[in-house]
Amino acid sequence: MSTVLLGMPLSSFHLNQMQALNRELGRLCASPPREALSVCRIHAKLVRSL
């Protein structure tokens, strides 16, 4: 089974990894250190676009 995300086919393994990354970024960005602000902005844009 594959899913299309951002125009790229993803296996269920990759989809699970993307979901895990999204969860971890969500935790980090709930109270981000200064060094992570740009990463959190990019994450927020990606989440809003989905």
C-alpha positions in Angstrom: 0.0 0.0 0.0 1.3 3.5 -0.8 0.0 7.0 -0.1 0.7 10.2 -1.9 1.9 13.1 0.3 3.3 16.2 -1.3 3.4 14.5 -4.7 5.6 11.7 -3.5 4.5 8.1 -3.1 5.1 6.8 0.4 5.1 3.2 1.7 3.3 2.5 4.9 6.7 2.4 6.7 7.6 5.9 5.4 4.1 7.2 6.2 4.5 5.9 9.8 7.9 7.6 10.0 6.4 10.9 8.8 3.7 10.6 11.4 6.2 10.0 14.1 8.3 12.9 12.9 5.2 15.1 12.9 4.4 14.1 16.5 7.9 14.8 17.7 8.0 18.2 16.0 4.6 19.0 17.5 6.0 18.3 21.0 9.2 20.3 20.3 7.3 23.2 18.9 4.8 23.4 21.8 7.6 25.2 23.7 10.5 25.5 21.3 14.0 26.6 22.2 15.2 29.6 20.3 17.3 27.4 18.0 14.3 25.5 16.8 12.0 28.5 15.9 12.7 28.3 12.1 12.1 24.5 12.1 8.8 25.1 14.0 7.7 27.7 11.5 8.3 25.4 8.6 6.5 22.6 10.5 3.5 24.9 11.1 3.3 25.8 7.4 3.4 22.2 6.4 0.7 21.2 8.9 -1.6 24.1 7.8 -1.1 23.1 4.1 -2.4 19.6 4.7 
